[in-house]
Amino acid sequence: MDGSLGVRSEPVKLKGKVKDALDETRMLVLGAQVLVGFQYNAFFNPGFSRLSELSRWLNLASLATMLLVVALVMTPAPFHRIAEQGRDTRRVQRYATRLIACALAPFAIAIGLNIFTVSERLLGTIDAALLGSAATAIALALWYAAGMALRERDRKEYDMQEEIPQSRTRSSTC
């Protein structure tokens, strides 16, 4: 009976992981859509013509980057429905997780470009570039470096938990 419970708990875990991954993509889609809406709106504002030529081009680059982000984060849901016929599989979970990871880098770049565009008139080109670069670096550090550090910590904790039963087994046999 215990063996069957263990077998049944694995698909539940997988189902939860797939649900979490798809929910994360939905949240990213919402955030990306908001930024894309603001970026489209910027082109039609009267102040857009007062931006430097560099800022106008970077705004266009940022918009294109955010459209890429939207495409990347929208892809896992139809993949789940079409390729896996709605089944929760490891392939869906890995696919969604990888696309999210791929989408975060252009998302961070677009944020940095937007910050440059907004701050260039106030701070000047050099300071705005520094601010935009810093925002991109901070986003990348929080999204990637922090994630890798937490994953490493969790891996070490898991390894330690695996070692505990072995040491108990040895001490109980002595």
Residue pairs with C-beta under 8 A, 6 or more apart in sequence:
11 88
14 88
14 89
14 90
14 93
15 88
17 93
18 80
18 88
18 89
18 92
18 93
18 96
19 88
21 76
21 92
21 93
21 96
21 97
21 100
22 76
22 77
22 80
22 92
22 96
24 96
24 100
25 73
25 74
25 76
25 77
25 96
25 99
25 100
26 77
28 69
28 73
28 100
28 103
28 107
29 70
29 73
29 74
32 66
32 69
32 70
32 73
32 103
32 107
33 70
35 66
35 110
35 111
35 114
36 63
36 66
36 67
36 70
39 59
39 62
39 63
39 66
39 114
40 63
42 48
42 59
42 117
43 59
48 56
48 59
50 121
51 59
51 117
51 120
51 121
52 120
52 121
52 125
54 120
54 125
55 116
55 117
55 120
55 121
58 113
58 116
58 117
59 113
59 114
59 117
61 113
62 109
62 110
62 113
62 114
62 117
65 106
65 107
65 109
65 110
65 113
66 106
66 107
66 110
68 103
68 106
69 103
69 106
69 107
69 110
72 99
72 100
72 102
72 103
72 106
73 99
73 100
73 103
75 99
76 92
76 95
76 96
76 99
76 100
79 92
79 95
79 96
80 86
80 88
80 92
80 96
83 91
83 92
84 91
84 92
101 144
104 139
104 140
104 143
104 144
105 140
105 144
107 139
108 135
108 136
108 139
108 140
108 143
109 136
111 135
111 136
111 139
112 132
112 133
112 135
112 136
112 139
113 132
114 132
115 128
115 131
115 132
115 135
116 128
116 129
116 131
116 132
119 127
119 128
119 131
119 132
120 128
122 128
123 131
